[in-house]
Amino acid sequence: MTAVAGPRSRTATLALAAAVASGAVVALQQRVNGELKVELGDALLTALVSFGTGLVAVIAVVLARASSRAAVARVRQVPWMQRLGGLGGASLVAVGAAAAPEIGVALLTVGLVAGQTSGGLVVDRMGLGPGGAHGLTAPRIAGAALCLVAVGISVLGDGAREAAPLLLVLVVAAGFAISIQQALNGRVRRTTGDAGVATLVNFVVGTIALGLGVLLHAAVAGLEVGDWPGWSEWYLYSGGPMGASFVAVAAVVVRRLGVLRLGLAVIAGQLVGALLLDVLLPVQDQTVELLTVVGVGLTLVAVAVSGRAART
């Protein structure tokens, strides 16, 4: 006799599907921002545009909800260092915009996942997140090690060898910064009691940092801006709202899935979405190499291994 799934099981399944879909949205955001960077010619400016449009979207959502408007005042109770999560998001968008056109979204995502998984171990061990310190379990250590092996395999491909080594290092570092961002944003949400306000703080800090970065870059080296996309290419300005929607979905489903399962589901969506984008919609003459596919597959195995503790 086949068991019938109850409402709680169906809700968990829907939450898991939403988390995987949000990960695919992140991969699409990286592709969109990469194309915008090609048009504008500057990764920092591209990141600023993305964060700026995302900030507008988040402000609209916060203003529309009375509970969020009331929670804004509680940001003053958050220690200033815990408000800096947006710096991690800013680095992700800037590095992603610079790297996606050069190495492809699939290899970019493998590098980000390696940094994020390794960073997650450090963040949990140090207790930076709202849940405090967590021990280093064998499955999570094995998963992180497999992720690093996956990056090593992926960078053996011709596309990775042709890219600047520093760019690949920055991709992994950006992934590490994402873990810190998630931990700090979680603390802001716990203090304010509102995910929308935590997202708002994230986007405000990131937008300010990127704005200062663009001004400094313009003062030191000058800023040569290419062509701003017209109305026919409106989708190139959608990267910011995509990022905001990802944060919103995470805030909704994390209570059902928990932080670890949420992160694993998002990573799975990122990897599959990135690979599909590079296969179905390649950038210029760029092709997906076999070693990149192997790297993606090994990273998915790493995700499954590190998630064993979440299901026990």
Rosetta blueprint (number, residue, H / E / L):
1 M L
2 T L
3 A L
4 V L
5 A L
6 G L
7 P H
8 R H
9 S H
10 R H
11 T H
12 A H
13 T H
14 L H
15 A H
16 L H
17 A H
18 A H
19 A H
20 V H
21 A H
22 S H
23 G H
24 A H
25 V H
26 V H
27 A H
28 L H
29 Q H
30 Q H
31 R H
32 V H
33 N H
34 G H
35 E H
36 L H
37 K H
38 V H
39 E H
40 L H
41 G L
42 D L
43 A H
44 L H
45 L H
46 T H
47 A H
48 L H
49 V H
50 S H
51 F H
52 G H
53 T H
54 G H
55 L H
56 V H
57 A H
58 V H
59 I H
60 A H
61 V H
62 V H
63 L H
64 A H
65 R L
66 A H
67 S H
68 S H
69 R H
70 A H
71 A H
72 V H
73 A H
74 R H
75 V H
76 R H
77 Q H
78 V L
79 P L
80 W H
81 M H
82 Q H
83 R H
84 L L
85 G L
86 G H
87 L H
88 G H
89 G H
90 A H
91 S H
92 L H
93 V H
94 A H
95 V H
96 G H
97 A H
98 A H
99 A H
100 A H
101 P H
102 E H
103 I H
104 G L
105 V H
106 A H
107 L H
108 L H
109 T H
110 V H
111 G H
112 L H
113 V H
114 A H
115 G H
116 Q H
117 T H
118 S H
119 G H
120 G H
121 L H
122 V H
123 V H
124 D H
125 R H
126 M H
127 G L
128 L L
129 G L
130 P L
131 G L
132 G L
133 A L
134 H L
135 G L
136 L L
137 T L
138 A H
139 P H
140 R H
141 I H
142 A H
143 G H
144 A H
145 A H
146 L H
147 C H
148 L H
149 V H
150 A H
151 V H
152 G H
153 I H
154 S H
155 V L
156 L L
157 G L
158 D H
159 G H
160 A H
161 R H
162 E H
163 A L
164 A L
165 P H
166 L H
167 L H
168 L H
169 V H
170 L H
171 V H
172 V H
173 A H
174 A H
175 G H
176 F H
177 A H
178 I H
179 S H
180 I H
181 Q H
182 Q H
183 A H
184 L H
185 N H
186 G H
187 R H
188 V H
189 R H
190 R H
191 T H
192 T H
193 G L
194 D L
195 A H
196 G H
197 V H
198 A H
199 T H
200 L H
201 V H
202 N H
203 F H
204 V H
205 V H
206 G H
207 T H
208 I H
209 A H
210 L H
211 G H
212 L H
213 G H
214 V H
215 L H
216 L H
217 H H
218 A H
219 A H
220 V H
221 A H
222 G L
223 L L
224 E L
225 V L
226 G L
227 D L
228 W L
229 P L
230 G L
231 W H
232 S H
233 E H
234 W H
235 Y H
236 L H
237 Y H
238 S L
239 G H
240 G H
241 P H
242 M H
243 G H
244 A H
245 S H
246 F H
247 V H
248 A H
249 V H
250 A H
251 A H
252 V H
253 V H
254 V H
255 R H
256 R H
257 L H
258 G L
259 V H
260 L H
261 R H
262 L H
263 G H
264 L H
265 A H
266 V H
267 I H
268 A H
269 G H
270 Q H
271 L H
272 V H
273 G H
274 A H
275 L H
276 L H
277 L H
278 D H
279 V H
280 L H
281 L L
282 P L
283 V L
284 Q L
285 D L
286 Q L
287 T L
288 V L
289 E L
290 L H
291 L H
292 T H
293 V H
294 V H
295 G H
296 V H
297 G H
298 L H
299 T H
300 L H
301 V H
302 A H
303 V H
304 A H
305 V H
306 S H
307 G L
308 R H
309 A H
310 A H
311 R H
312 T L
